[in-house]
Amino acid sequence: MTRHLELKTAVMDKKTEDRSEAALGNIPSTKISARNVNVFYGDKQALMDVNLDVNAREVTALIGPSGCGKSTFLRCLNRMNDVIDICRVSGEIVLDGRDIYDRSIDVVQLRALVGMVFQKPNPFPKSIFENVAYGPRIHGLANNGEELDEIVMSSLERAGLLNEVKDRLAEPGTGLSGGQQQRLCIARAIAVSPEVILMDEPCSALDPIATARIEELIDELRANFTIVIVTHSMQQAARVSQRTAFFHLGSLVEVGDTVDIFTNPSDKRTQDYITGRFG
């Protein structure tokens, strides 16, 4: 009962927010378009004919039970599945008009454009400063030390972490709390000026207070970035996303505005999952 009340509250809050954005005339444009995406791990098919559009400067939540394919699909968006020898991807995924699986695509540059934040915070065994400076340095985004400093400070500020670490930038990133480490990983991701940020259950290892801070940060970041998040939390999906896609057994069951998915889903499987009948 508590779960349903929390979900209802989150959805009502989302309705109010969406009305406000509609009043401002904000019309979303497509940033990523996936068509007929299939993924195989050896002989096993993990995703089946997925068709999904991701709107620019919105948060799209991927929900569904464990093993349904949502993280597999997320990893398709920056070709992380390439590192798995037995993985094969077919179909088309277009980012700003270019098929990211085209042979001419530089995967390193793609992953700079499409950053990723993982389930468990994974700061490098380096200082806080070096964690954020690493990407801009290897991609040649700063011409000198002053520019690099500016990128690092700006990224930490945008990740909501600067005030907490500005006097300890030389200390190891691994010495931060779990929530701070995750925000450091977000700062590291945005330091290379990506256009899309992928988040694979970014709050699953965090306490409720740290989770709330990350959710606030996600809402702030969508003003400048397109965000796709995998989450097992229905309440989190309702709070942070504008669109929600429900996956089940490797198929995309339905996708739509978050408010509609949670209040009036078109498929009974979605309704059963949201209300806790399975998953």
N, C-alpha and C positions, 0 to 999 in steps of 0.2 A: 504493500500500500504506500509506504514512504517513497519507494522508487517512482511510482506513478505520479505522486503529488509533486515530487521534485521535477520530474520530466514535464508535467503540465505547466509548472511555473516557468521553466526555462523556455518552453514553446511560446507561452503568452508574452514573455519578455521579447522573444524574437519577432513576434508579430508586430509589436510596437516599433521595434528597430527597423524592420523592413518597410513599414508604412512611412517612417521618417525618410528613409533613403529614396523611396519611390517619389515622395514629395519633392525631393531635390532633383528629380529627373535623371538619376543615375541609371544608365542603360548598360548592362554588361556586354562585353565583347568576348569572343572565344579566344583563349590563349593556347590551349592544347586540344587537339581533336584526335581521338583514338577510334579506329575503324577496324572491325573484324580481327581484333587482337586475340591470338591463341598462344598459349605458352605450354611447352612440354618439358618435363624433367625426365629424360630418357623416354621410356614408353608411356609414362603417365602424363595425362593432360591436366594441367592445373588451372588454366583459363580457357574459356570457350566463347569465341565470337563476341568479345566485349566491344561495345560501341559507347563512347562516353566523351562529352565535351566538358572542358574545364574553363570556366570564365575567368577573365583577367581581373585581378585585384578583388578576388573573392576567396573565401575559404570553402573548399569542397571537402566534406567528410566522407570517408569510406568506412562503412560499418558492415557487420556480419559476424557470424560465429567463427571460432578458430578454425583455420584450415580452409577457409572459403575462397581464398585467392586475392584478398584485398592488398596484402603486403606484396604479393607477387606482382600485382598490377602496378603498385606504387614504384617498385624497383624497375619496371619497364620504362618509366618516364625519364630516367636518366641513365638507362642501360646498365644498371648495376647487375642485372642478370647475366651480363656478358662474362663476368668473372667466374660463373658456374659452368664447368666444362660440358655437363650433360644437358644444359638448358638451351632450348630453341624457341625463338619468338617469331611469329608470323603476323601479318597484318600491317597496318600503317598507323604510326603515331606522329602527328604533325605539330610542331611548335613554331608559331608565327610563320606558317606557310611552308616550312621545310620538314621533310620526313627525317626524323632523328635517326632512323635506321639506314639511311642512304649511305653508301660506301664512302662518299666524300666528306661525311661528317667527322670532325675531330672530337673524339669522345672526351678528351681532357677538357676541351673548351665547352662541350655540352654540359659537363658536370660543374663547370664554373657558372653556367647560366641556370642550371637546375641543381640547386644545393640540396643537401639532405641532413636531417637531424634524426638520430637513431633513438631506439627505445631506451637504451641505457646510456647515460652521459659518458662520452668517450674523449675527454680532453687528452691532448698529446702530453707526454711526459716532459713538458717544457714549462717555461714561465707563463703567467697569464698573458703578458704582452706578446710573447712569441707564438702562443696559440692562435691569436688573432692575426698576427703579422705574417704567418706562414704562407697563407694563400696569396695575398697581395704581392708578397716577395717573389714567389715562384712564377706568378703570372705577369710580373713586370708592371704592376699597376701604380707603383710609386717611383718617381724619378730620383728621390733623395730621402734622407732620413726624416726630414721635416714632413714630407708628404705621407710617409709611412706612419709617423706618429699621429697625424691627423686622421688617417683611415682607421687606425686602431681605436683611438679615442671616440670617434664618431660611431663606430660599430658597437663598442661597449655601451655607449649612451643609448643607441637605438635598441639594444637588447636589454635595457633597464638595469645594467650592472655597474656602470661607471662609478656611481657614488659609493658603491660598496667595496670597490677594489682599487680606486685611483691611487691609494697610498701603498699598495702592495703588488704593483704590476710585475715586480721581479720574482715574486713568490710562485711556487709551482701551481699550475691550474688544478692539479689533482688534490690540492689541499683545501679546495672550496667545498661547501656543502653540496648535496646532490642537486638541489634546485639551482644553485649558483653555477654549478658545472654545466647544467643543461642550458642555462642562459649564455654561458661562455661558448658552448657549441653553436648556439644560434648566432652569437656575435661572429664567430669564426666563419659560419656559413654566409652571412650577409656582407662580410668584409670584401669579398670578391665581386660585389655588385651583381648578384644573381637576379633573374627575373621571376624565377619560381623557387619556392622552398617546399620540399617534401618532408613530412614529419611522420615517422613510424611509431605510433604510441608514445609520444614524447613525455607523457606524464605518468606512465604506468609504474615507474620506479620511485615516484616522488610522493611526499606527504601532501595532505590537503591544502596546506598553506602555500607550499611551493607550486602545486598544481594550479591554484587560483592565480598566482603571479604569472605563470606561463600562459594561461588562458587570456589574461589581460594583455599580455605582450602580443599574442597572436592577433588579437583584435586591433591592436595598434599597428602591427606590421602590414596588415592587409591593405592599408592605405597606399603602400608602395610596392607590395609583392603579391604574386599569386601563390596561394598556399593550398596544398593538398595534404590532409591529415588522416591517418588511419587511427581509429580509436575503438575500444571495446565499450566505452562509456556512452550510453545513450544521452545522459545529461550533458556531457561535454560536447557531443555532436550538436545537440540542440542549442547550447550556449554560444559556440564559437563559429558555426558554419552558416553559410547562406544557401548552399546546396548540399544534398546528401545522396549518396549512392549506396544501395544495399546489395551486397554480394552474398550468394549462397551456392555452395557446391561448385565453385568455379565459374558461375554465371552471374552476370549483372542482372538482377531481378528488376529493379527500377531505379530511376534517378529523377530528382526534381527539387523544387524549393524545399528547404528544410522544414518549414512550417507545414507544407502539404504532406511531406513524407511522414511526419510524426502525428498529424491530426487526421489525414484522410488518404492513407496509402491505397494504391490501386490494386496491389497484389496481397492475397491473404497471407503469404509467407512473410511479407514485410510486417504486416499487422501482428502476426504470431511472434515474430522476433522482438518487436518493440515492446509488446506487452509481457514478454518473459515466458512465453509458452515453450520456447526452445532457445538454445544458444548459451 
